[in-house]
């Protein structure tokens, strides 16, 4: 297959995997989804504390992106101080079996890495 033909086949317009990774890829999106899956509903600061190393800007951007793509549901309560809760949408729950496989694979690899050293 020529390079031109290959690049035509693998692009975001017609490759399901590239499209999916555009939505869930990135350093923080999957960990955010995983935390929300494990905890059902979380407030912003709970998420921030549970994700070591994430900045406010990155958490906000990631949550906004996940919300725009229909994976995270944001509920804002009108009270003082403001309260916002995040949870997974039904659409995102469909990803959970795949994430559990990835989690198991990563856990196995991490365990082997610890034994190798």
Secondary structure by P-SEA (a helix, b strand, c coil): ccaaaaaaaccccccaaaaaaaacccccaaaaaaaaaaaccccaaaaaaacccccaaaaaaaaaaaaaaccbbbbbbccccbbbbbbbcaaaaaaaaaaaaaaaaaaaaaaaaaaac
